[in-house]
Amino acid sequence: MNGARKKLLKLLVALAWADGRVDTEEMEVIEAMLDTFRVDAEAAEEIREFAKTPCTLDDVDIDGVTVDEAGLVLYQAVLLTFIDGEQSEKEIQLLNAFMEKLGLTREEAAPILERATARAKSLLSVLREPG
């Protein structure tokens, strides 16, 4: 796994820690990104270990991250903020800080945010449907 992708995964972990814990559902999103990036077993274990310790966005250096990679992780980050059924004001503020840290402008981020929010809401509606 290249260094930029490792940094992006660590940023996603830091976002998951925003509420002081990493829930099972949040870890599932991180695991999905490990699969998406085709991370080898050793690097995946490093990310899982990193996820066990509280961290913030400031704990991750993002030198070398491309705009495309940042956009992919932003999409997952939005899904992560809806994991408990709603997106709080604190999570929105953290997403803004996340975008700033990634170096994404509002114009670059807007379509990603719209697609990810629509996807998250569609998944929530499916999960809420009776059985």
PyMOL commands that place a pseudoatom at each C-alpha (Angstrom):
pseudoatom trace, name=CA, resn=MET, resi=1, chain=A, elem=C, hetatm=0, pos=[0.000, 0.000, 0.000]
pseudoatom trace, name=CA, resn=ASN, resi=2, chain=A, elem=C, hetatm=0, pos=[1.369, 3.402, -0.874]
pseudoatom trace, name=CA, resn=GLY, resi=3, chain=A, elem=C, hetatm=0, pos=[1.975, 6.000, 1.808]
pseudoatom trace, name=CA, resn=ALA, resi=4, chain=A, elem=C, hetatm=0, pos=[-0.780, 8.337, 0.602]
pseudoatom trace, name=CA, resn=ARG, resi=5, chain=A, elem=C, hetatm=0, pos=[-3.438, 5.653, 0.914]
pseudoatom trace, name=CA, resn=LYS, resi=6, chain=A, elem=C, hetatm=0, pos=[-2.213, 4.753, 4.391]
pseudoatom trace, name=CA, resn=LYS, resi=7, chain=A, elem=C, hetatm=0, pos=[-2.535, 8.412, 5.374]
pseudoatom trace, name=CA, resn=LEU, resi=8, chain=A, elem=C, hetatm=0, pos=[-6.072, 8.543, 3.968]
pseudoatom trace, name=CA, resn=LEU, resi=9, chain=A, elem=C, hetatm=0, pos=[-7.096, 5.478, 5.946]
pseudoatom trace, name=CA, resn=LYS, resi=10, chain=A, elem=C, hetatm=0, pos=[-5.633, 7.006, 9.083]
pseudoatom trace, name=CA, resn=LEU, resi=11, chain=A, elem=C, hetatm=0, pos=[-7.624, 10.187, 8.409]
pseudoatom trace, name=CA, resn=LEU, resi=12, chain=A, elem=C, hetatm=0, pos=[-10.775, 8.094, 8.194]
pseudoatom trace, name=CA, resn=VAL, resi=13, chain=A, elem=C, hetatm=0, pos=[-9.862, 6.483, 11.515]
pseudoatom trace, name=CA, resn=ALA, resi=14, chain=A, elem=C, hetatm=0, pos=[-9.330, 9.934, 13.049]
pseudoatom trace, name=CA, resn=LEU, resi=15, chain=A, elem=C, hetatm=0, pos=[-12.775, 10.979, 11.843]
pseudoatom trace, name=CA, resn=ALA, resi=16, chain=A, elem=C, hetatm=0, pos=[-14.269, 7.859, 13.397]
pseudoatom trace, name=CA, resn=TRP, resi=17, chain=A, elem=C, hetatm=0, pos=[-12.691, 8.849, 16.733]
pseudoatom trace, name=CA, resn=ALA, resi=18, chain=A, elem=C, hetatm=0, pos=[-14.494, 12.231, 16.691]
pseudoatom trace, name=CA, resn=ASP, resi=19, chain=A, elem=C, hetatm=0, pos=[-17.078, 11.057, 19.234]
pseudoatom trace, name=CA, resn=GLY, resi=20, chain=A, elem=C, hetatm=0, pos=[-14.460, 9.440, 21.468]
pseudoatom trace, name=CA, resn=ARG, resi=21, chain=A, elem=C, hetatm=0, pos=[-14.843, 5.884, 20.209]
pseudoatom trace, name=CA, resn=VAL, resi=22, chain=A, elem=C, hetatm=0, pos=[-14.766, 3.776, 17.045]
pseudoatom trace, name=CA, resn=ASP, resi=23, chain=A, elem=C, hetatm=0, pos=[-17.999, 1.785, 16.736]
pseudoatom trace, name=CA, resn=THR, resi=24, chain=A, elem=C, hetatm=0, pos=[-18.324, -1.548, 14.956]
pseudoatom trace, name=CA, resn=GLU, resi=25, chain=A, elem=C, hetatm=0, pos=[-20.187, 0.095, 12.076]
pseudoatom trace, name=CA, resn=GLU, resi=26, chain=A, elem=C, hetatm=0, pos=[-17.437, 2.704, 11.696]
pseudoatom trace, name=CA, resn=MET, resi=27, chain=A, elem=C, hetatm=0, pos=[-14.810, -0.020, 11.639]
pseudoatom trace, name=CA, resn=GLU, resi=28, chain=A, elem=C, hetatm=0, pos=[-16.824, -1.755, 8.898]
pseudoatom trace, name=CA, resn=VAL, resi=29, chain=A, elem=C, hetatm=0, pos=[-16.447, 1.376, 6.737]
pseudoatom trace, name=CA, resn=ILE, resi=30, chain=A, elem=C, hetatm=0, pos=[-12.706, 1.376, 7.401]
pseudoatom trace, name=CA, resn=GLU, resi=31, chain=A, elem=C, hetatm=0, pos=[-12.564, -2.341, 6.544]
pseudoatom trace, name=CA, resn=ALA, resi=32, chain=A, elem=C, hetatm=0, pos=[-14.407, -1.605, 3.283]
pseudoatom trace, name=CA, resn=MET, resi=33, chain=A, elem=C, hetatm=0, pos=[-11.749, 0.988, 2.435]
pseudoatom trace, name=CA, resn=LEU, resi=34, chain=A, elem=C, hetatm=0, pos=[-9.017, -1.553, 3.207]
pseudoatom trace, name=CA, resn=ASP, resi=35, chain=A, elem=C, hetatm=0, pos=[-10.698, -3.801, 0.630]
pseudoatom trace, name=CA, resn=THR, resi=36, chain=A, elem=C, hetatm=0, pos=[-11.165, -0.956, -1.862]
pseudoatom trace, name=CA, resn=PHE, resi=37, chain=A, elem=C, hetatm=0, pos=[-7.478, -0.088, -1.657]
pseudoatom trace, name=CA, resn=ARG, resi=38, chain=A, elem=C, hetatm=0, pos=[-6.551, -3.807, -1.749]
pseudoatom trace, name=CA, resn=VAL, resi=39, chain=A, elem=C, hetatm=0, pos=[-4.421, -3.405, 1.327]
pseudoatom trace, name=CA, resn=ASP, resi=40, chain=A, elem=C, hetatm=0, pos=[-2.130, -6.321, 2.157]
pseudoatom trace, name=CA, resn=ALA, resi=41, chain=A, elem=C, hetatm=0, pos=[-2.515, -8.137, 5.489]
pseudoatom trace, name=CA, resn=GLU, resi=42, chain=A, elem=C, hetatm=0, pos=[0.442, -6.429, 7.184]
pseudoatom trace, name=CA, resn=ALA, resi=43, chain=A, elem=C, hetatm=0, pos=[-0.665, -2.886, 6.277]
pseudoatom trace, name=CA, resn=ALA, resi=44, chain=A, elem=C, hetatm=0, pos=[-4.295, -3.701, 7.155]
pseudoatom trace, name=CA, resn=GLU, resi=45, chain=A, elem=C, hetatm=0, pos=[-3.197, -4.828, 10.601]
pseudoatom trace, name=CA, resn=GLU, resi=46, chain=A, elem=C, hetatm=0, pos=[-1.244, -1.585, 11.024]
pseudoatom trace, name=CA, resn=ILE, resi=47, chain=A, elem=C, hetatm=0, pos=[-4.417, 0.423, 10.300]
pseudoatom trace, name=CA, resn=ARG, resi=48, chain=A, elem=C, hetatm=0, pos=[-6.470, -1.742, 12.675]
pseudoatom trace, name=CA, resn=GLU, resi=49, chain=A, elem=C, hetatm=0, pos=[-3.883, -1.179, 15.421]
pseudoatom trace, name=CA, resn=PHE, resi=50, chain=A, elem=C, hetatm=0, pos=[-3.902, 2.558, 14.699]
pseudoatom trace, name=CA, resn=ALA, resi=51, chain=A, elem=C, hetatm=0, pos=[-7.705, 2.510, 15.107]
pseudoatom trace, name=CA, resn=LYS, resi=52, chain=A, elem=C, hetatm=0, pos=[-7.397, 1.186, 18.659]
pseudoatom trace, name=CA, resn=THR, resi=53, chain=A, elem=C, hetatm=0, pos=[-5.909, 4.445, 19.979]
pseudoatom trace, name=CA, resn=PRO, resi=54, chain=A, elem=C, hetatm=0, pos=[-7.745, 7.769, 20.082]
pseudoatom trace, name=CA, resn=CYS, resi=55, chain=A, elem=C, hetatm=0, pos=[-6.500, 10.250, 17.487]
pseudoatom trace, name=CA, resn=THR, resi=56, chain=A, elem=C, hetatm=0, pos=[-7.471, 13.441, 15.676]
pseudoatom trace, name=CA, resn=LEU, resi=57, chain=A, elem=C, hetatm=0, pos=[-7.063, 14.807, 12.163]
pseudoatom trace, name=CA, resn=ASP, resi=58, chain=A, elem=C, hetatm=0, pos=[-3.990, 16.676, 13.399]
pseudoatom trace, name=CA, resn=ASP, resi=59, chain=A, elem=C, hetatm=0, pos=[-2.302, 13.340, 14.132]
pseudoatom trace, name=CA, resn=VAL, resi=60, chain=A, elem=C, hetatm=0, pos=[-2.093, 12.465, 10.423]
pseudoatom trace, name=CA, resn=ASP, resi=61, chain=A, elem=C, hetatm=0, pos=[0.280, 13.974, 7.866]
pseudoatom trace, name=CA, resn=ILE, resi=62, chain=A, elem=C, hetatm=0, pos=[-1.262, 14.132, 4.373]
pseudoatom trace, name=CA, resn=ASP, resi=63, chain=A, elem=C, hetatm=0, pos=[1.706, 15.015, 2.171]
pseudoatom trace, name=CA, resn=GLY, resi=64, chain=A, elem=C, hetatm=0, pos=[1.464, 13.184, -1.161]
pseudoatom trace, name=CA, resn=VAL, resi=65, chain=A, elem=C, hetatm=0, pos=[-2.311, 12.623, -1.143]
pseudoatom trace, name=CA, resn=THR, resi=66, chain=A, elem=C, hetatm=0, pos=[-3.905, 13.237, -4.554]
pseudoatom trace, name=CA, resn=VAL, resi=67, chain=A, elem=C, hetatm=0, pos=[-7.218, 15.043, -5.097]
pseudoatom trace, name=CA, resn=ASP, resi=68, chain=A, elem=C, hetatm=0, pos=[-8.754, 11.818, -6.448]
pseudoatom trace, name=CA, resn=GLU, resi=69, chain=A, elem=C, hetatm=0, pos=[-7.681, 9.846, -3.383]
pseudoatom trace, name=CA, resn=ALA, resi=70, chain=A, elem=C, hetatm=0, pos=[-8.912, 12.625, -1.108]
pseudoatom trace, name=CA, resn=GLY, resi=71, chain=A, elem=C, hetatm=0, pos=[-12.290, 12.586, -2.860]
pseudoatom trace, name=CA, resn=LEU, resi=72, chain=A, elem=C, hetatm=0, pos=[-12.669, 8.836, -2.391]
pseudoatom trace, name=CA, resn=VAL, resi=73, chain=A, elem=C, hetatm=0, pos=[-11.965, 9.080, 1.303]
pseudoatom trace, name=CA, resn=LEU, resi=74, chain=A, elem=C, hetatm=0, pos=[-14.227, 12.128, 1.680]
pseudoatom trace, name=CA, resn=TYR, resi=75, chain=A, elem=C, hetatm=0, pos=[-17.067, 10.060, 0.201]
pseudoatom trace, name=CA, resn=GLN, resi=76, chain=A, elem=C, hetatm=0, pos=[-16.464, 7.347, 2.806]
pseudoatom trace, name=CA, resn=ALA, resi=77, chain=A, elem=C, hetatm=0, pos=[-16.119, 9.957, 5.532]
pseudoatom trace, name=CA, resn=VAL, resi=78, chain=A, elem=C, hetatm=0, pos=[-19.594, 11.287, 4.758]
pseudoatom trace, name=CA, resn=LEU, resi=79, chain=A, elem=C, hetatm=0, pos=[-21.015, 7.761, 4.967]
pseudoatom trace, name=CA, resn=LEU, resi=80, chain=A, elem=C, hetatm=0, pos=[-19.213, 7.370, 8.280]
pseudoatom trace, name=CA, resn=THR, resi=81, chain=A, elem=C, hetatm=0, pos=[-20.919, 10.481, 9.687]
pseudoatom trace, name=CA, resn=PHE, resi=82, chain=A, elem=C, hetatm=0, pos=[-24.342, 8.985, 8.960]
pseudoatom trace, name=CA, resn=ILE, resi=83, chain=A, elem=C, hetatm=0, pos=[-23.516, 5.597, 10.478]
pseudoatom trace, name=CA, resn=ASP, resi=84, chain=A, elem=C, hetatm=0, pos=[-25.673, 6.256, 13.564]
pseudoatom trace, name=CA, resn=GLY, resi=85, chain=A, elem=C, hetatm=0, pos=[-28.664, 7.393, 11.498]
pseudoatom trace, name=CA, resn=GLU, resi=86, chain=A, elem=C, hetatm=0, pos=[-28.063, 11.124, 11.357]
pseudoatom trace, name=CA, resn=GLN, resi=87, chain=A, elem=C, hetatm=0, pos=[-25.335, 13.656, 10.741]
pseudoatom trace, name=CA, resn=SER, resi=88, chain=A, elem=C, hetatm=0, pos=[-24.740, 15.970, 13.702]
pseudoatom trace, name=CA, resn=GLU, resi=89, chain=A, elem=C, hetatm=0, pos=[-23.530, 19.556, 13.564]
pseudoatom trace, name=CA, resn=LYS, resi=90, chain=A, elem=C, hetatm=0, pos=[-20.257, 18.430, 15.154]
pseudoatom trace, name=CA, resn=GLU, resi=91, chain=A, elem=C, hetatm=0, pos=[-19.805, 15.848, 12.394]
pseudoatom trace, name=CA, resn=ILE, resi=92, chain=A, elem=C, hetatm=0, pos=[-20.457, 18.497, 9.737]
pseudoatom trace, name=CA, resn=GLN, resi=93, chain=A, elem=C, hetatm=0, pos=[-17.843, 20.740, 11.320]
pseudoatom trace, name=CA, resn=LEU, resi=94, chain=A, elem=C, hetatm=0, pos=[-15.412, 17.841, 11.394]
pseudoatom trace, name=CA, resn=LEU, resi=95, chain=A, elem=C, hetatm=0, pos=[-16.115, 17.080, 7.722]
pseudoatom trace, name=CA, resn=ASN, resi=96, chain=A, elem=C, hetatm=0, pos=[-15.307, 20.711, 6.931]
pseudoatom trace, name=CA, resn=ALA, resi=97, chain=A, elem=C, hetatm=0, pos=[-12.017, 20.369, 8.810]
pseudoatom trace, name=CA, resn=PHE, resi=98, chain=A, elem=C, hetatm=0, pos=[-11.428, 17.066, 7.001]
pseudoatom trace, name=CA, resn=MET, resi=99, chain=A, elem=C, hetatm=0, pos=[-11.937, 18.751, 3.604]
pseudoatom trace, name=CA, resn=GLU, resi=100, chain=A, elem=C, hetatm=0, pos=[-9.633, 21.579, 4.598]
pseudoatom trace, name=CA, resn=LYS, resi=101, chain=A, elem=C, hetatm=0, pos=[-6.967, 19.115, 5.760]
pseudoatom trace, name=CA, resn=LEU, resi=102, chain=A, elem=C, hetatm=0, pos=[-7.297, 17.252, 2.440]
pseudoatom trace, name=CA, resn=GLY, resi=103, chain=A, elem=C, hetatm=0, pos=[-6.942, 20.531, 0.543]
pseudoatom trace, name=CA, resn=LEU, resi=104, chain=A, elem=C, hetatm=0, pos=[-10.309, 20.187, -1.195]
pseudoatom trace, name=CA, resn=THR, resi=105, chain=A, elem=C, hetatm=0, pos=[-12.127, 23.370, -2.176]
pseudoatom trace, name=CA, resn=ARG, resi=106, chain=A, elem=C, hetatm=0, pos=[-15.889, 23.700, -1.687]
pseudoatom trace, name=CA, resn=GLU, resi=107, chain=A, elem=C, hetatm=0, pos=[-16.279, 23.412, -5.456]
pseudoatom trace, name=CA, resn=GLU, resi=108, chain=A, elem=C, hetatm=0, pos=[-14.288, 20.180, -5.585]
pseudoatom trace, name=CA, resn=ALA, resi=109, chain=A, elem=C, hetatm=0, pos=[-16.038, 18.733, -2.557]
pseudoatom trace, name=CA, resn=ALA, resi=110, chain=A, elem=C, hetatm=0, pos=[-19.651, 19.716, -3.371]
pseudoatom trace, name=CA, resn=PRO, resi=111, chain=A, elem=C, hetatm=0, pos=[-20.457, 16.912, -5.848]
pseudoatom trace, name=CA, resn=ILE, resi=112, chain=A, elem=C, hetatm=0, pos=[-18.766, 14.341, -3.614]
pseudoatom trace, name=CA, resn=LEU, resi=113, chain=A, elem=C, hetatm=0, pos=[-20.730, 15.529, -0.598]
pseudoatom trace, name=CA, resn=GLU, resi=114, chain=A, elem=C, hetatm=0, pos=[-24.003, 15.472, -2.534]
pseudoatom trace, name=CA, resn=ARG, resi=115, chain=A, elem=C, hetatm=0, pos=[-23.465, 11.930, -3.874]
pseudoatom trace, name=CA, resn=ALA, resi=116, chain=A, elem=C, hetatm=0, pos=[-22.292, 10.571, -0.536]
pseudoatom trace, name=CA, resn=THR, resi=117, chain=A, elem=C, hetatm=0, pos=[-25.136, 12.198, 1.396]
pseudoatom trace, name=CA, resn=ALA, resi=118, chain=A, elem=C, hetatm=0, pos=[-27.720, 10.851, -1.065]
pseudoatom trace, name=CA, resn=ARG, resi=119, chain=A, elem=C, hetatm=0, pos=[-26.161, 7.383, -0.838]
pseudoatom trace, name=CA, resn=ALA, resi=120, chain=A, elem=C, hetatm=0, pos=[-26.072, 7.454, 2.968]
pseudoatom trace, name=CA, resn=LYS, resi=121, chain=A, elem=C, hetatm=0, pos=[-29.715, 8.539, 3.169]
pseudoatom trace, name=CA, resn=SER, resi=122, chain=A, elem=C, hetatm=0, pos=[-30.783, 5.840, 0.704]
pseudoatom trace, name=CA, resn=LEU, resi=123, chain=A, elem=C, hetatm=0, pos=[-28.982, 3.213, 2.763]
pseudoatom trace, name=CA, resn=LEU, resi=124, chain=A, elem=C, hetatm=0, pos=[-30.641, 4.494, 5.937]
pseudoatom trace, name=CA, resn=SER, resi=125, chain=A, elem=C, hetatm=0, pos=[-34.105, 4.287, 4.376]
pseudoatom trace, name=CA, resn=VAL, resi=126, chain=A, elem=C, hetatm=0, pos=[-33.466, 0.686, 3.332]
pseudoatom trace, name=CA, resn=LEU, resi=127, chain=A, elem=C, hetatm=0, pos=[-32.243, -0.225, 6.812]
pseudoatom trace, name=CA, resn=ARG, resi=128, chain=A, elem=C, hetatm=0, pos=[-35.317, 1.342, 8.419]
pseudoatom trace, name=CA, resn=GLU, resi=129, chain=A, elem=C, hetatm=0, pos=[-37.803, -0.545, 6.238]
pseudoatom trace, name=CA, resn=PRO, resi=130, chain=A, elem=C, hetatm=0, pos=[-39.674, -3.259, 8.138]
pseudoatom trace, name=CA, resn=GLY, resi=131, chain=A, elem=C, hetatm=0, pos=[-38.515, -6.664, 7.509]
for i in range(1, 131): cmd.bond("trace and resi %d" % i, "trace and resi %d" % (i + 1))
show_as sticks, trace
zoom trace
